[in-house]
Amino acid sequence: MTATKVFMNGRSQAIRLPKEFRVKGPEVYLKKTREGLLVVERDPWEVCREACRELSDQFLEAMSKRKRLPHQKRDWRGVFK
């Protein structure tokens, strides 16, 4: 287990991550557990996967039976001038 420093950054508490613990993205997830804090690298697709897991079977069945509208080709060239 590696120890690190806790410090104040303005009015927020922060921890200094040693080089071997650097994360790829600009954000992480924090979760308070019985044992302490868990820091998990944030996967940008996880929010989408989590939302999909919460969809009910009834909703998914209704979506699979819905009538799809035909594709419409539109000319948008003059709209954003």
ABEGO torsion letter per residue (X at the ends): XBBBBBBBBEABBBBBBBAAABBABABBBBBBBAAEBBBBBBBAAAAAAAAAAABBAAAAAAAAABBBBBBBBBBAAAABX
